[in-house]
Amino acid sequence: TFRDANGGIRVTNAFPQGEVLTVPVNAPAAGKYTMVFVARIAYSVEFDGNLAAAFEIKMNGNAVATTVTMNGNSWADYVIADVDLNNGANTLTLKALADNNPVNFDAMKFIPKA
């Protein structure tokens, strides 16, 4: 389930395996950015001793990250460094690699690297 939250999209339920969330990203200039998103584990799933959710994360079709490890069901910032963005329109995709990824996403921002 998706709903608007604070001017953005909030994912409010777990992702079934294979589900894809596509997010348009507009960048003021081409270059490397730090991606910061606010998320939490909606319920506990053990993965190598940590709470985790497995996603294929791509920007404009290029892999950014595959596994995001989270520390529980409190909202927290998660950082992915060195994401390449084009000037103008870009497309971020998050694809669930396992069934019932128990994650809620809230806000997302991209910070230009100096």
One Martini backbone bead per residue (centre of mass of N, CA, C, O) as a GRO file, in nm:
protein
  114
    1THR     BB    1   0.097   0.035   0.022
    2PHE     BB    2   0.026   0.372  -0.078
    3ARG     BB    3   0.113   0.702   0.056
    4ASP     BB    4   0.092   1.015   0.143
    5ALA     BB    5   0.391   1.183   0.299
    6ASN     BB    6   0.514   1.477   0.332
    7GLY     BB    7   0.523   1.496   0.001
    8GLY     BB    8   0.525   1.177  -0.029
    9ILE     BB    9   0.605   0.836  -0.017
   10ARG     BB   10   0.443   0.567   0.154
   11VAL     BB   11   0.526   0.253   0.264
   12THR     BB   12   0.288   0.033   0.450
   13ASN     BB   13   0.389  -0.244   0.330
   14ALA     BB   14   0.486  -0.526   0.230
   15PHE     BB   15   0.688  -0.683  -0.004
   16PRO     BB   16   0.660  -0.877  -0.257
   17GLN     BB   17   0.799  -1.078  -0.455
   18GLY     BB   18   0.889  -0.868  -0.741
   19GLU     BB   19   0.823  -0.605  -0.650
   20VAL     BB   20   0.788  -0.263  -0.781
   21LEU     BB   21   0.938   0.053  -0.718
   22THR     BB   22   0.881   0.370  -0.874
   23VAL     BB   23   1.101   0.666  -0.877
   24PRO     BB   24   1.115   0.988  -0.935
   25VAL     BB   25   1.419   1.184  -1.020
   26ASN     BB   26   1.530   1.520  -0.973
   27ALA     BB   27   1.817   1.682  -1.106
   28PRO     BB   28   2.015   1.976  -1.124
   29ALA     BB   29   2.268   1.773  -1.167
   30ALA     BB   30   2.521   1.603  -1.265
   31GLY     BB   31   2.624   1.320  -1.054
   32LYS     BB   32   2.713   1.265  -0.732
   33TYR     BB   33   2.520   1.103  -0.473
   34THR     BB   34   2.348   1.096  -0.168
   35MET     BB   35   2.142   0.851  -0.036
   36VAL     BB   36   1.848   0.918   0.168
   37PHE     BB   37   1.652   0.706   0.384
   38VAL     BB   38   1.343   0.640   0.539
   39ALA     BB   39   1.318   0.354   0.764
   40ARG     BB   40   1.158   0.029   0.851
   41ILE     BB   41   1.077  -0.235   1.037
   42ALA     BB   42   0.767  -0.388   1.072
   43TYR     BB   43   0.909  -0.669   1.133
   44SER     BB   44   1.062  -0.955   1.230
   45VAL     BB   45   1.365  -1.064   1.050
   46GLU     BB   46   1.596  -1.301   0.999
   47PHE     BB   47   1.946  -1.205   0.888
   48ASP     BB   48   2.236  -1.289   0.986
   49GLY     BB   49   2.150  -1.151   1.281
   50ASN     BB   50   1.975  -0.943   1.122
   51LEU     BB   51   1.788  -0.696   1.023
   52ALA     BB   52   1.629  -0.741   0.695
   53ALA     BB   53   1.629  -0.636   0.345
   54ALA     BB   54   1.576  -0.741   0.007
   55PHE     BB   55   1.710  -0.533  -0.254
   56GLU     BB   56   1.685  -0.395  -0.570
   57ILE     BB   57   1.884  -0.111  -0.655
   58LYS     BB   58   1.807   0.142  -0.904
   59MET     BB   59   1.964   0.373  -1.139
   60ASN     BB   60   1.892   0.382  -1.453
   61GLY     BB   61   1.960   0.050  -1.439
   62ASN     BB   62   2.172   0.079  -1.210
   63ALA     BB   63   2.335  -0.051  -0.964
   64VAL     BB   64   2.343   0.020  -0.602
   65ALA     BB   65   2.179  -0.211  -0.428
   66THR     BB   66   2.069  -0.522  -0.243
   67THR     BB   67   2.124  -0.473   0.076
   68VAL     BB   68   1.932  -0.374   0.360
   69THR     BB   69   2.030  -0.302   0.685
   70MET     BB   70   1.840  -0.318   0.980
   71ASN     BB   71   1.758  -0.210   1.342
   72GLY     BB   72   1.442  -0.208   1.328
   73ASN     BB   73   1.122  -0.040   1.418
   74SER     BB   74   1.273   0.223   1.375
   75TRP     BB   75   1.321   0.514   1.254
   76ALA     BB   76   1.570   0.562   0.985
   77ASP     BB   77   1.869   0.635   0.841
   78TYR     BB   78   1.980   0.558   0.503
   79VAL     BB   79   2.293   0.505   0.325
   80ILE     BB   80   2.393   0.584  -0.020
   81ALA     BB   81   2.670   0.607  -0.196
   82ASP     BB   82   2.739   0.703  -0.509
   83VAL     BB   83   2.502   0.826  -0.693
   84ASP     BB   84   2.413   0.839  -1.022
   85LEU     BB   85   2.312   1.141  -1.188
   86ASN     BB   86   2.119   1.305  -1.396
   87ASN     BB   87   2.014   1.559  -1.559
   88GLY     BB   88   1.715   1.553  -1.426
   89ALA     BB   89   1.576   1.275  -1.519
   90ASN     BB   90   1.506   0.991  -1.306
   91THR     BB   91   1.521   0.627  -1.206
   92LEU     BB   92   1.394   0.456  -0.933
   93THR     BB   93   1.441   0.111  -0.821
   94LEU     BB   94   1.251  -0.130  -0.622
   95LYS     BB   95   1.322  -0.478  -0.562
   96ALA     BB   96   1.198  -0.762  -0.444
   97LEU     BB   97   1.381  -1.067  -0.338
   98ALA     BB   98   1.168  -1.125  -0.118
   99ASP     BB   99   0.927  -1.225   0.076
  100ASN     BB  100   0.800  -0.998   0.278
  101ASN     BB  101   0.920  -0.723   0.302
  102PRO     BB  102   0.946  -0.548   0.622
  103VAL     BB  103   0.898  -0.240   0.487
  104ASN     BB  104   0.915   0.109   0.557
  105PHE     BB  105   0.880   0.392   0.362
  106ASP     BB  106   0.929   0.744   0.339
  107ALA     BB  107   1.187   0.921   0.294
  108MET     BB  108   1.378   1.103   0.029
  109LYS     BB  109   1.727   1.188  -0.056
  110PHE     BB  110   1.961   1.403  -0.246
  111ILE     BB  111   2.314   1.459  -0.215
  112PRO     BB  112   2.557   1.639  -0.319
  113LYS     BB  113   2.874   1.602  -0.408
  114ALA     BB  114   3.181   1.780  -0.366
   0.00000   0.00000   0.00000
